[in-house]
């Protein structure tokens, strides 16, 4: 697995695609089925590792670097933990959907899986938080 390639795909997907809920994920693609399996079988610690991975991935963007720069050592540490967690889940609980991804889309399947998984995790985290920005409605925005 190439962390830079995967993290770049993830960062671009966050910027270009709206956040989806776990329930809304399409089950047509093997990568979505694998992402759902990973999400369901990830424990709280696994999910924390993946959220940290998504965070450092976005932290590599120029927009995020204007807020805060994450050290390369921290990025490497988080990516290593995420890779170990992913491997553990794929081998232990999600090997069947992983084989379908390998069979159907060996080139981009894992990247697509991780993008969907990251969306699910970010969506779950956002739902836990309150923020003035999140409490706005479209009507509120149009009034301004």
N, CA and C atoms as an extended XYZ file, in Angstrom:
432
Properties=species:S:1:pos:R:3:atomname:S:1:resname:S:1:resid:I:1 pbc="F F F"
N         0.850       -1.175        0.000 N   UNK     1
C         0.000        0.000        0.000 CA  UNK     1
C         0.892        1.233        0.000 C   UNK     1
N         0.576        2.187       -0.814 N   UNK     2
C         1.354        3.412       -0.910 CA  UNK     2
C         0.591        4.524       -0.207 C   UNK     2
N         1.011        4.920        1.013 N   UNK     3
C         0.268        5.914        1.781 CA  UNK     3
C         0.096        7.236        1.054 C   UNK     3
N         1.110        7.707        0.349 N   UNK     4
C         0.998        8.994       -0.321 CA  UNK     4
C        -0.081        8.966       -1.387 C   UNK     4
N        -0.123        7.896       -2.172 N   UNK     5
C        -1.125        7.759       -3.220 CA  UNK     5
C        -2.524        7.689       -2.613 C   UNK     5
N        -2.674        6.898       -1.559 N   UNK     6
C        -3.977        6.743       -0.918 CA  UNK     6
C        -4.399        8.043       -0.262 C   UNK     6
N        -3.498        8.684        0.441 N   UNK     7
C        -3.854        9.909        1.142 CA  UNK     7
C        -4.175       11.035        0.168 C   UNK     7
N        -3.505       11.075       -0.957 N   UNK     8
C        -3.814       12.092       -1.956 CA  UNK     8
C        -5.217       11.897       -2.517 C   UNK     8
N        -5.560       10.653       -2.781 N   UNK     9
C        -6.902       10.367       -3.287 CA  UNK     9
C        -7.953       10.737       -2.256 C   UNK     9
N        -7.664       10.448       -1.001 N   UNK    10
C        -8.601       10.780        0.066 CA  UNK    10
C        -8.788       12.283        0.187 C   UNK    10
N        -7.707       13.018        0.176 N   UNK    11
C        -7.798       14.473        0.308 CA  UNK    11
C        -8.609       15.072       -0.827 C   UNK    11
N        -8.348       14.632       -2.031 N   UNK    12
C        -9.097       15.150       -3.169 CA  UNK    12
C       -10.572       14.801       -3.071 C   UNK    12
N       -10.872       13.604       -2.602 N   UNK    13
C       -12.273       13.216       -2.508 CA  UNK    13
C       -13.008       14.040       -1.468 C   UNK    13
N       -12.341       14.384       -0.368 N   UNK    14
C       -12.979       15.224        0.643 CA  UNK    14
C       -13.312       16.598        0.074 C   UNK    14
N       -12.432       17.111       -0.744 N   UNK    15
C       -12.633       18.446       -1.271 CA  UNK    15
C       -13.648       18.471       -2.412 C   UNK    15
N       -13.767       17.362       -3.126 N   UNK    16
C       -14.597       17.363       -4.324 CA  UNK    16
C       -15.960       16.693       -4.154 C   UNK    16
N       -16.172       15.972       -3.064 N   UNK    17
C       -17.378       15.176       -2.925 CA  UNK    17
C       -18.065       15.480       -1.610 C   UNK    17
N       -19.392       15.590       -1.600 N   UNK    18
C       -20.094       15.817       -0.335 CA  UNK    18
C       -19.988       14.601        0.579 C   UNK    18
N       -20.122       14.842        1.870 N   UNK    19
C       -20.036       13.769        2.846 CA  UNK    19
C       -21.283       12.898        2.747 C   UNK    19
N       -21.069       11.585        2.770 N   UNK    20
C       -22.161       10.626        2.712 CA  UNK    20
C       -22.301        9.939        4.058 C   UNK    20
N       -23.504        9.509        4.383 N   UNK    21
C       -23.685        8.740        5.602 CA  UNK    21
C       -23.374        7.280        5.333 C   UNK    21
N       -23.137        6.535        6.376 N   UNK    22
C       -22.859        5.107        6.227 CA  UNK    22
C       -24.052        4.402        5.587 C   UNK    22
N       -25.254        4.830        5.932 N   UNK    23
C       -26.428        4.186        5.383 CA  UNK    23
C       -26.627        4.496        3.902 C   UNK    23
N       -26.102        5.610        3.442 N   UNK    24
C       -26.334        6.020        2.065 CA  UNK    24
C       -25.305        5.440        1.101 C   UNK    24
N       -24.309        4.761        1.622 N   UNK    25
C       -23.269        4.211        0.749 CA  UNK    25
C       -23.885        3.193       -0.207 C   UNK    25
N       -23.499        3.285       -1.445 N   UNK    26
C       -24.005        2.369       -2.459 CA  UNK    26
C       -23.377        0.998       -2.274 C   UNK    26
N       -24.195       -0.023       -2.385 N   UNK    27
C       -23.668       -1.384       -2.287 CA  UNK    27
C       -23.445       -1.984       -3.672 C   UNK    27
N       -23.441       -1.158       -4.691 N   UNK    28
C       -23.212       -1.653       -6.036 CA  UNK    28
C       -21.729       -1.927       -6.282 C   UNK    28
N       -20.886       -1.170       -5.659 N   UNK    29
C       -19.454       -1.308       -5.902 CA  UNK    29
C       -18.811       -2.122       -4.787 C   UNK    29
N       -17.927       -3.060       -5.126 N   UNK    30
C       -17.239       -3.835       -4.097 CA  UNK    30
C       -16.474       -2.955       -3.102 C   UNK    30
N       -15.958       -1.833       -3.561 N   UNK    31
C       -15.223       -0.948       -2.645 CA  UNK    31
C       -16.145       -0.364       -1.580 C   UNK    31
N       -17.404       -0.109       -1.920 N   UNK    32
C       -18.362        0.390       -0.934 CA  UNK    32
C       -18.730       -0.697        0.077 C   UNK    32
N       -18.859       -1.921       -0.407 N   UNK    33
C       -19.162       -3.044        0.483 CA  UNK    33
C       -18.003       -3.240        1.464 C   UNK    33
N       -16.782       -3.154        0.968 N   UNK    34
C       -15.616       -3.295        1.842 CA  UNK    34
C       -15.558       -2.148        2.841 C   UNK    34
N       -15.821       -0.945        2.411 N   UNK    35
C       -15.817        0.200        3.331 CA  UNK    35
C       -16.851        0.005        4.435 C   UNK    35
N       -18.035       -0.469        4.074 N   UNK    36
C       -19.073       -0.725        5.072 CA  UNK    36
C       -18.623       -1.805        6.056 C   UNK    36
N       -17.975       -2.842        5.558 N   UNK    37
C       -17.470       -3.908        6.420 CA  UNK    37
C       -16.424       -3.361        7.393 C   UNK    37
N       -15.508       -2.568        6.877 N   UNK    38
C       -14.471       -1.982        7.735 CA  UNK    38
C       -15.100       -1.101        8.815 C   UNK    38
N       -16.071       -0.294        8.424 N   UNK    39
C       -16.731        0.591        9.375 CA  UNK    39
C       -17.456       -0.207       10.463 C   UNK    39
N       -18.191       -1.227       10.059 N   UNK    40
C       -18.950       -2.047       11.014 CA  UNK    40
C       -18.037       -2.786       11.994 C   UNK    40
N       -16.902       -3.250       11.524 N   UNK    41
C       -16.029       -4.085       12.356 CA  UNK    41
C       -14.942       -3.298       13.086 C   UNK    41
N       -14.795       -2.043       12.767 N   UNK    42
C       -13.793       -1.223       13.457 CA  UNK    42
C       -14.290       -0.906       14.867 C   UNK    42
N       -13.423       -1.126       15.847 N   UNK    43
C       -13.790       -0.740       17.205 CA  UNK    43
C       -13.491        0.749       17.387 C   UNK    43
N       -13.763        1.265       18.579 N   UNK    44
C       -13.580        2.706       18.821 CA  UNK    44
C       -12.133        3.137       18.569 C   UNK    44
N       -11.177        2.319       18.971 N   UNK    45
C        -9.769        2.661       18.752 CA  UNK    45
C        -9.426        2.663       17.262 C   UNK    45
N        -9.921        1.670       16.536 N   UNK    46
C        -9.690        1.603       15.082 CA  UNK    46
C       -10.239        2.858       14.403 C   UNK    46
N       -11.455        3.233       14.792 N   UNK    47
C       -12.071        4.415       14.189 CA  UNK    47
C       -11.279        5.674       14.527 C   UNK    47
N       -10.761        5.741       15.737 N   UNK    48
C        -9.934        6.891       16.113 CA  UNK    48
C        -8.680        6.959       15.237 C   UNK    48
N        -8.056        5.826       14.998 N   UNK    49
C        -6.871        5.788       14.133 CA  UNK    49
C        -7.223        6.265       12.725 C   UNK    49
N        -8.346        5.801       12.198 N   UNK    50
C        -8.741        6.207       10.849 CA  UNK    50
C        -9.119        7.687       10.778 C   UNK    50
N        -9.753        8.211       11.806 N   UNK    51
C       -10.073        9.648       11.824 CA  UNK    51
C        -8.780       10.458       11.875 C   UNK    51
N        -7.819       10.013       12.663 N   UNK    52
C        -6.524       10.705       12.704 CA  UNK    52
C        -5.845       10.654       11.338 C   UNK    52
N        -5.963        9.527       10.670 N   UNK    53
C        -5.384        9.392        9.335 CA  UNK    53
C        -6.049       10.370        8.365 C   UNK    53
N        -7.369       10.460        8.422 N   UNK    54
C        -8.072       11.414        7.557 CA  UNK    54
C        -7.637       12.838        7.880 C   UNK    54
N        -7.463       13.125        9.161 N   UNK    55
C        -7.044       14.459        9.597 CA  UNK    55
C        -5.658       14.813        9.047 C   UNK    55
N        -4.697       13.916        9.190 N   UNK    56
C        -3.361       14.248        8.688 CA  UNK    56
C        -3.335       14.278        7.174 C   UNK    56
N        -4.217       13.503        6.550 N   UNK    57
C        -4.313       13.549        5.089 CA  UNK    57
C        -4.768       14.927        4.642 C   UNK    57
N        -5.814       15.430        5.263 N   UNK    58
C        -6.273       16.779        4.935 CA  UNK    58
C        -5.252       17.820        5.376 C   UNK    58
N        -4.519       17.514        6.435 N   UNK    59
C        -3.491       18.435        6.924 CA  UNK    59
C        -2.372       18.672        5.928 C   UNK    59
N        -2.266       17.814        4.933 N   UNK    60
C        -1.242       17.980        3.898 CA  UNK    60
C        -1.645       18.995        2.832 C   UNK    60
N        -2.901       19.376        2.805 N   UNK    61
C        -3.359       20.317        1.780 CA  UNK    61
C        -2.844       21.725        2.088 C   UNK    61
N        -2.732       22.541        1.074 N   UNK    62
C        -2.250       23.908        1.285 CA  UNK    62
C        -3.219       24.709        2.153 C   UNK    62
N        -4.508       24.465        2.007 N   UNK    63
C        -5.492       25.182        2.828 CA  UNK    63
C        -5.302       24.845        4.306 C   UNK    63
N        -5.118       23.583        4.618 N   UNK    64
C        -4.936       23.171        6.012 CA  UNK    64
C        -3.607       23.677        6.565 C   UNK    64
N        -2.592       23.688        5.738 N   UNK    65
C        -1.275       24.157        6.198 CA  UNK    65
C        -1.308       25.632        6.585 C   UNK    65
N        -2.264       26.380        6.060 N   UNK    66
C        -2.401       27.786        6.450 CA  UNK    66
C        -2.925       27.916        7.877 C   UNK    66
N        -3.560       26.867        8.382 N   UNK    67
C        -4.064       26.861        9.753 CA  UNK    67
C        -3.007       26.284       10.687 C   UNK    67
N        -2.475       25.119       10.323 N   UNK    68
C        -1.486       24.430       11.153 CA  UNK    68
C        -0.729       23.429       10.291 C   UNK    68
N         0.555       23.302       10.535 N   UNK    69
C         1.361       22.324        9.822 CA  UNK    69
C         1.619       21.134       10.736 C   UNK    69
N         1.384       19.952       10.225 N   UNK    70
C         1.619       18.717       10.975 CA  UNK    70
C         3.004       18.210       10.597 C   UNK    70
N         3.795       17.841       11.589 N   UNK    71
C         5.159       17.382       11.328 CA  UNK    71
C         5.149       16.088       10.524 C   UNK    71
N         6.190       15.902        9.737 N   UNK    72
C         6.304       14.686        8.934 CA  UNK    72
C         6.389       13.456        9.832 C   UNK    72
N         7.035       13.582       10.979 N   UNK    73
C         7.130       12.454       11.911 CA  UNK    73
C         5.743       12.028       12.384 C   UNK    73
N         4.882       12.988       12.700 N   UNK    74
C         3.526       12.684       13.148 CA  UNK    74
C         2.720       12.065       12.010 C   UNK    74
N         2.868       12.601       10.813 N   UNK    75
C         2.160       12.051        9.654 CA  UNK    75
C         2.554       10.594        9.436 C   UNK    75
N         3.843       10.324        9.482 N   UNK    76
C         4.345        8.960        9.280 CA  UNK    76
C         3.818        8.029       10.360 C   UNK    76
N         3.822        8.486       11.607 N   UNK    77
C         3.328        7.673       12.718 CA  UNK    77
C         1.849        7.327       12.521 C   UNK    77
N         1.045        8.320       12.192 N   UNK    78
C        -0.391        8.105       12.013 CA  UNK    78
C        -0.643        7.187       10.813 C   UNK    78
N         0.065        7.394        9.719 N   UNK    79
C        -0.124        6.554        8.533 CA  UNK    79
C         0.271        5.105        8.801 C   UNK    79
N         1.324        4.908        9.588 N   UNK    80
C         1.759        3.551        9.939 CA  UNK    80
C         0.694        2.849       10.775 C   UNK    80
N         0.147        3.555       11.760 N   UNK    81
C        -0.920        2.981       12.589 CA  UNK    81
C        -2.150        2.666       11.749 C   UNK    81
N        -2.498        3.552       10.831 N   UNK    82
C        -3.668        3.330        9.976 CA  UNK    82
C        -3.463        2.112        9.078 C   UNK    82
N        -2.265        1.967        8.555 N   UNK    83
C        -1.985        0.818        7.690 CA  UNK    83
C        -2.092       -0.487        8.479 C   UNK    83
N        -1.577       -0.508        9.699 N   UNK    84
C        -1.672       -1.708       10.540 CA  UNK    84
C        -3.126       -2.018       10.884 C   UNK    84
N        -3.888       -0.996       11.202 N   UNK    85
C        -5.297       -1.182       11.538 CA  UNK    85
C        -6.068       -1.700       10.333 C   UNK    85
N        -5.815       -1.112        9.180 N   UNK    86
C        -6.475       -1.554        7.951 CA  UNK    86
C        -6.138       -3.009        7.657 C   UNK    86
N        -4.882       -3.358        7.761 N   UNK    87
C        -4.453       -4.734        7.498 CA  UNK    87
C        -5.145       -5.704        8.447 C   UNK    87
N        -5.191       -5.355        9.723 N   UNK    88
C        -5.832       -6.206       10.729 CA  UNK    88
C        -7.311       -6.437       10.381 C   UNK    88
N        -8.019       -5.385       10.013 N   UNK    89
C        -9.441       -5.512        9.701 CA  UNK    89
C        -9.679       -6.280        8.404 C   UNK    89
N        -8.865       -6.008        7.394 N   UNK    90
C        -9.043       -6.694        6.108 CA  UNK    90
C        -8.773       -8.185        6.263 C   UNK    90
N        -7.702       -8.529        6.935 N   UNK    91
C        -7.343       -9.931        7.093 CA  UNK    91
C        -8.306      -10.635        8.056 C   UNK    91
N        -8.696       -9.948        9.136 N   UNK    92
C        -9.499      -10.583       10.171 CA  UNK    92
C       -10.983      -10.656        9.901 C   UNK    92
N       -11.596       -9.578        9.497 N   UNK    93
C       -13.059       -9.516        9.422 CA  UNK    93
C       -13.607       -9.265        8.020 C   UNK    93
N       -12.803       -8.696        7.149 N   UNK    94
C       -13.335       -8.238        5.860 CA  UNK    94
C       -12.591       -8.835        4.672 C   UNK    94
N       -12.124      -10.057        4.826 N   UNK    95
C       -11.344      -10.652        3.742 CA  UNK    95
C       -12.185      -10.948        2.505 C   UNK    95
N       -13.430      -11.377        2.678 N   UNK    96
C       -14.269      -11.697        1.504 CA  UNK    96
C       -14.546      -10.457        0.659 C   UNK    96
N       -15.014       -9.338        1.266 N   UNK    97
C       -15.208       -8.153        0.425 CA  UNK    97
C       -13.888       -7.613       -0.124 C   UNK    97
N       -12.793       -7.798        0.610 N   UNK    98
C       -11.487       -7.340        0.115 CA  UNK    98
C       -11.079       -8.118       -1.132 C   UNK    98
N       -11.369       -9.408       -1.141 N   UNK    99
C       -11.049      -10.216       -2.327 CA  UNK    99
C       -11.874       -9.770       -3.529 C   UNK    99
N       -13.123       -9.369       -3.290 N   UNK   100
C       -13.959       -8.872       -4.395 CA  UNK   100
C       -13.392       -7.564       -4.947 C   UNK   100
N       -12.890       -6.713       -4.058 N   UNK   101
C       -12.259       -5.469       -4.507 CA  UNK   101
C       -11.023       -5.803       -5.331 C   UNK   101
N       -10.220       -6.714       -4.832 N   UNK   102
C        -9.006       -7.122       -5.546 CA  UNK   102
C        -9.355       -7.685       -6.921 C   UNK   102
N       -10.378       -8.475       -6.991 N   UNK   103
C       -10.785       -9.094       -8.254 CA  UNK   103
C       -11.384       -8.085       -9.233 C   UNK   103
N       -12.241       -7.180       -8.725 N   UNK   104
C       -12.978       -6.266       -9.597 CA  UNK   104
C       -12.245       -4.977       -9.942 C   UNK   104
N       -11.433       -4.477       -9.028 N   UNK   105
C       -10.766       -3.199       -9.269 CA  UNK   105
C        -9.431       -3.142       -8.525 C   UNK   105
N        -8.468       -3.936       -8.976 N   UNK   106
C        -7.189       -3.988       -8.255 CA  UNK   106
C        -6.420       -2.666       -8.264 C   UNK   106
N        -6.687       -1.825       -9.240 N   UNK   107
C        -5.937       -0.569       -9.351 CA  UNK   107
C        -6.461        0.510       -8.400 C   UNK   107
N        -7.762        0.735       -8.390 N   UNK   108
C        -8.336        1.842       -7.619 CA  UNK   108
C        -9.250        1.417       -6.481 C   UNK   108
N        -9.510        0.142       -6.342 N   UNK   109
C       -10.485       -0.333       -5.369 CA  UNK   109
C       -10.174        0.042       -3.938 C   UNK   109
N        -8.937       -0.092       -3.527 N   UNK   110
C        -8.587        0.239       -2.148 CA  UNK   110
C        -8.700        1.741       -1.908 C   UNK   110
N        -8.281        2.530       -2.862 N   UNK   111
C        -8.427        3.984       -2.732 CA  UNK   111
C        -9.895        4.370       -2.599 C   UNK   111
N       -10.751        3.772       -3.429 N   UNK   112
C       -12.187        4.050       -3.355 CA  UNK   112
C       -12.758        3.610       -2.010 C   UNK   112
N       -12.303        2.462       -1.532 N   UNK   113
C       -12.743        1.957       -0.236 CA  UNK   113
C       -12.389        2.934        0.871 C   UNK   113
N       -11.158        3.387        0.889 N   UNK   114
C       -10.703        4.282        1.948 CA  UNK   114
C       -11.381        5.644        1.869 C   UNK   114
N       -11.684        6.078        0.679 N   UNK   115
C       -12.409        7.339        0.523 CA  UNK   115
C       -13.808        7.223        1.131 C   UNK   115
N       -14.493        6.133        0.830 N   UNK   116
C       -15.831        5.914        1.377 CA  UNK   116
C       -15.778        5.743        2.892 C   UNK   116
N       -14.812        4.979        3.381 N   UNK   117
C       -14.661        4.787        4.820 CA  UNK   117
C       -14.401        6.121        5.518 C   UNK   117
N       -13.542        6.933        4.954 N   UNK   118
C       -13.243        8.237        5.556 CA  UNK   118
C       -14.487        9.113        5.607 C   UNK   118
N       -15.285        9.088        4.558 N   UNK   119
C       -16.532        9.866        4.562 CA  UNK   119
C       -17.460        9.407        5.684 C   UNK   119
N       -17.573        8.108        5.847 N   UNK   120
C       -18.426        7.561        6.901 CA  UNK   120
C       -17.932        8.006        8.275 C   UNK   120
N       -16.635        7.943        8.491 N   UNK   121
C       -16.060        8.332        9.778 CA  UNK   121
C       -16.220        9.822       10.049 C   UNK   121
N       -15.962       10.627        9.044 N   UNK   122
C       -16.092       12.076        9.207 CA  UNK   122
C       -17.552       12.436        9.457 C   UNK   122
N       -18.452       11.814        8.736 N   UNK   123
C       -19.868       12.079        8.935 CA  UNK   123
C       -20.275       11.739       10.373 C   UNK   123
N       -19.835       10.605       10.877 N   UNK   124
C       -20.163       10.209       12.252 CA  UNK   124
C       -19.592       11.208       13.256 C   UNK   124
N       -18.378       11.687       13.014 N   UNK   125
C       -17.763       12.659       13.920 CA  UNK   125
C       -18.502       13.996       13.890 C   UNK   125
N       -18.882       14.433       12.722 N   UNK   126
C       -19.589       15.708       12.605 CA  UNK   126
C       -20.939       15.636       13.308 C   UNK   126
N       -21.608       14.506       13.212 N   UNK   127
C       -22.908       14.355       13.870 CA  UNK   127
C       -22.786       14.442       15.391 C   UNK   127
N       -21.617       14.131       15.938 N   UNK   128
C       -21.398       14.188       17.385 CA  UNK   128
C       -21.141       15.609       17.873 C   UNK   128
N       -20.798       16.499       16.991 N   UNK   129
C       -20.343       17.832       17.380 CA  UNK   129
C       -21.431       18.881       17.167 C   UNK   129
N       -21.309       19.955       17.933 N   UNK   130
C       -22.156       21.111       17.684 CA  UNK   130
C       -21.254       22.251       17.261 C   UNK   130
N       -21.744       23.027       16.348 N   UNK   131
C       -20.968       24.136       15.826 CA  UNK   131
C       -21.942       25.166       15.276 C   UNK   131
N       -21.638       26.448       15.433 N   UNK   132
C       -22.522       27.456       14.831 CA  UNK   132
C       -22.692       27.252       13.330 C   UNK   132
N       -21.650       26.794       12.668 N   UNK   133
C       -21.729       26.569       11.234 CA  UNK   133
C       -22.682       25.416       10.909 C   UNK   133
N       -22.647       24.358       11.724 N   UNK   134
C       -23.498       23.199       11.471 CA  UNK   134
C       -24.969       23.458       11.794 C   UNK   134
N       -25.243       24.480       12.602 N   UNK   135
C       -26.633       24.753       12.948 CA  UNK   135
C       -27.323       25.662       11.917 C   UNK   135
N       -26.575       26.142       10.945 N   UNK   136
C       -27.172       26.979        9.898 CA  UNK   136
C       -28.039       26.148        8.970 C   UNK   136
N       -29.062       26.790        8.426 N   UNK   137
C       -29.888       26.149        7.392 CA  UNK   137
C       -29.654       26.924        6.093 C   UNK   137
N       -30.136       26.384        5.017 N   UNK   138
C       -30.041       27.072        3.727 CA  UNK   138
C       -30.758       28.405        3.803 C   UNK   138
N       -31.897       28.439        4.484 N   UNK   139
C       -32.652       29.691        4.631 CA  UNK   139
C       -31.801       30.745        5.330 C   UNK   139
N       -31.071       30.336        6.370 N   UNK   140
C       -30.194       31.271        7.079 CA  UNK   140
C       -29.138       31.867        6.137 C   UNK   140
N       -28.586       31.027        5.298 N   UNK   141
C       -27.551       31.500        4.372 CA  UNK   141
C       -28.118       32.454        3.318 C   UNK   141
N       -29.312       32.143        2.847 N   UNK   142
C       -29.922       32.990        1.813 CA  UNK   142
C       -30.338       34.355        2.344 C   UNK   142
N       -30.611       34.450        3.627 N   UNK   143
C       -30.995       35.725        4.246 CA  UNK   143
C       -29.826       36.680        4.314 C   UNK   143
N       -28.617       36.175        4.300 N   UNK   144
C       -27.432       37.021        4.493 CA  UNK   144
C       -26.945       37.583        3.236 C   UNK   144
